């Protein structure tokens, strides 16, 4: 589901670390709640506001992982 925050890992037990990603599209194959396939990427949050900002950042990316120009995050707010 767009906006879900997931922990990246290899799928092996205890392989989660500090890497995470935010889905900007529906990625059914990564779906934590799909019981027909094993989940490698636990969902632990959701973007409530500002998904359009992520979509703009995404537009500067490429399949190779490099951005068209340097991007910097100046401020982030975590609400608990």
LINQUIQUI-V853093 format. One record per pair of residues at least 4 apart in sequence whose C-alpha atoms are under 7 Angstrom apart, sorted by the first residue. I is the first residue (numbers start at 1). J is the second residue. If there is no record, write none. Layout:
I&J / I&J
This chain:
1&23 / 1&25 / 1&26 / 1&27 / 2&23 / 2&24 / 2&25 / 2&26 / 3&22 / 3&23 / 3&24 / 3&46 / 3&47 / 3&51 / 4&22 / 4&23 / 4&43 / 4&45 / 4&46 / 4&47 / 5&21 / 5&22 / 5&23 / 5&43 / 5&44 / 5&45 / 5&46 / 6&20 / 6&21 / 6&22 / 6&41 / 6&42 / 6&43 / 6&44 / 7&16 / 7&19 / 7&20 / 7&21 / 7&41 / 7&42 / 7&43 / 8&16 / 8&19 / 8&20 / 8&21 / 8&41 / 9&15 / 9&16 / 9&17 / 9&40 / 9&41 / 10&15 / 10&40 / 11&15 / 11&40 / 24&55 / 27&31 / 30&39 / 30&41 / 31&39 / 32&39 / 32&41 / 32&42 / 32&43 / 47&51 / 50&54 / 51&55 / 52&56 / 53&57 / 54&58 / 55&59 / 60&67 / 60&68 / 61&65 / 61&66 / 61&67 / 61&68 / 62&66 / 62&67
